[in-house]
Amino acid sequence: MNGTEPARPAVHPPKHETFDLVAMTNTDPKGFVRPVERYDRRPWGLYMARTADHPRFDYLESWLLPELGLRATIFHFTAGHEQDQDHYLDVGEFTDGGAVWTSVDHYLDLVVRTGRDTRLLDVDELLDARVAGLLDGPVAEAAVHRAAAAIDGLAAHGHDLGRWLDSLGMPISWR
């Protein structure tokens, strides 16, 4: 830094979550265990729906898609906190452990606005994590490839997550 640039906040370690299909719980990266209303396991992924005690959204639905290295989420925003997005995609490692699935977030996120565009977020966080040694080279590279493949697939299908996943034989549905 040359002394005129603001200091960047310290990068956080990769976020881990667990999804317990037997206990019907989701343990978030901070260790909070939340009840899950519904899990739906498919050959290509896992659907989760649960309430949220967040000030900006009160419900969330997610699909964990291990083959793509993606978690697709719809946040049900509370009044006054709406966002101009249809789907939020986290890039990471999503593992089917049978009764308990796990995830490790690899920093990159995509915001999908159906029919309009897909935006890539948090490249700075990925690079900072790599420099800090929180991700090794192959993991960081895989995250970039997963994000690029998702952007390409979404763009080829009109920035429509459902259409893109249907084309891959991964039909999804939401509540």
MOJO-V713694 format. One record per run of one state. SS is the DSSP state (2 for helix, 1 for strand, 0 for the rest). FROM is the first residue (numbers start at 1). LEN is the number of residues. If there is no record, write none. Layout:
((SS/FROM/LEN) (SS/FROM/LEN))
This chain:
((0/1/15) (1/16/5) (0/21/4) (1/25/3) (0/28/5) (1/33/3) (0/36/2) (1/38/5) (0/43/2) (1/45/7) (0/52/5) (1/57/9) (2/66/3) (0/69/1) (1/70/8) (0/78/9) (1/87/9) (0/96/4) (1/100/14) (0/114/3) (1/117/5) (0/122/1) (2/123/9) (0/132/5) (2/137/20) (0/157/4) (2/161/7) (0/168/8))
